[in-house]
């Protein structure tokens, strides 16, 4: 895990792809457990939240776990931007598949996602952002 931390900690935005959702969930659990930085976990596919609710994974005090929806996303984004502007955080977007699905009804969904990527390299420079995706067979 230390070698992986070195690689992903060197950049402010990281995209990590997995072959299955369970591996992705376990990876983020191990990553969060090994870092002493507050974490904002945006659980769009609800797998991590389900594991926490079933007590399969423990809920840590350093993790703020959110399940964004189309209705809550705008207000939640403002809250997150405010928090990360005041203190360094790890922001996990789990997963890009679920994130994109929230905006598929919007005309400029791709443009919104690109804006978030560009914002991460400028506005969120002191923060670490991890985006995951997984391939379904």
N, C-alpha and C positions, 0 to 999 in steps of 0.2 A: 504494500500500500504506500510506503514511503516514496518509491520510485514514481508511482502514479501521481502522488501529490506534487512532486517536483515539477512534473510535466504540466499538469493542469493549473498549478499555482503561478506559473510564469506569465500567463495571459489573463486579461480581465474577462474575456468571453471565450467559453469553451463549448463545443458541440460534441456530444458523446453519443454514439449510436450503438444499439444493442440488438442481438438476435432475438432476445425474448424479454418480456416485461418483468419477469421475476428476477432475473440477473440485474436488470437496471435498478430495480427497487432495492435489492440487497447492496449493490454498489454504492448508491447514495446513502443508505443507512451507515455503511462502514465509513464513508467519506465524512459525513456529518459528525460521527462519533469520534473521529480522529483529529478534528480541527476545533480550536477554541475561539471561534468567531460566531456571532449570532447568525442564524440561518433563517431566511424567508423561503419557504417551500410552497411553490404554486403547483398544486396537484390537480392538473387538468384531466388526467385519466382516472383519478380516484383510487388507484391501486395502493399507493403508500398510505393514504388515509384509511383505507380498509384494513390494512395490516395493523395500523395503530389502534383503530377502533376494536379490532378483534384481539388486542394484546399480543399479537405475534411479534410486533416491534414495539419497543418502549417509546413513550412520548418524552422527549427531553425538554428541559426548561429553556434551552438555547434555540429551540426550533419554533418558529411561528408558522403553523400549517394552515394553508388556505385552499379552498376548493372554489376557484373562480367560475362564474357563469357569465353568460352574455349580459345579464342584468346587473351583476355586481362588479364587472371588470373595471369600468371607468373610475368608480369611486375607490376601488381597491388599488388601482395603479397610482392614483394621487397619493394615497396613504403610504404606499411602498416607496415612491420617489422621495417623499418627505423623510421617511425613516432612514433611507440609505444616504441621504444628503447630510445627515447629522452624525452617523456612525457607520463604520465599515461593517458590511454584511456579506454573507454568501447568499446569492439568489439562485434558487433552483427552479427552472421552468420544466416541469415534468408533465407531459411531454410536448414536443413541438407538434406531434400529431393532434393531440387534444387542444392545444393552443390554437392551431389553425382551424380546427372544427368550429370553434366559437365564432370565428369571423368569416366563415364561408358564405354567409348570407350578405356580407358587406361587399360593396362594389370594389373597394380598394384594400382588400385584406392583405395582399402581398406588399403593398406600399406601407401599411401599418407595421408589418413584421420587419421590413427593412429599416424603418425609422427606429424601432427598438434596438436593432443591431447597431446602427450608427450611434444612437444615444449611449449605448453601453461603452463604446470606446472613448467617448468624450465626457459625458456627465457622470457615468458610473465608474470612472477610472480607478478609484480606490477600492471598489467592490469586486467580488468575483461572481461571475454569472455562469451557470452550468445549464445548458439546454440538452435535453435528451430526446431521443426518438428510438423507436423500435420497429423492426420489420415484422409484419404479420404474414404468416404463410397461408 
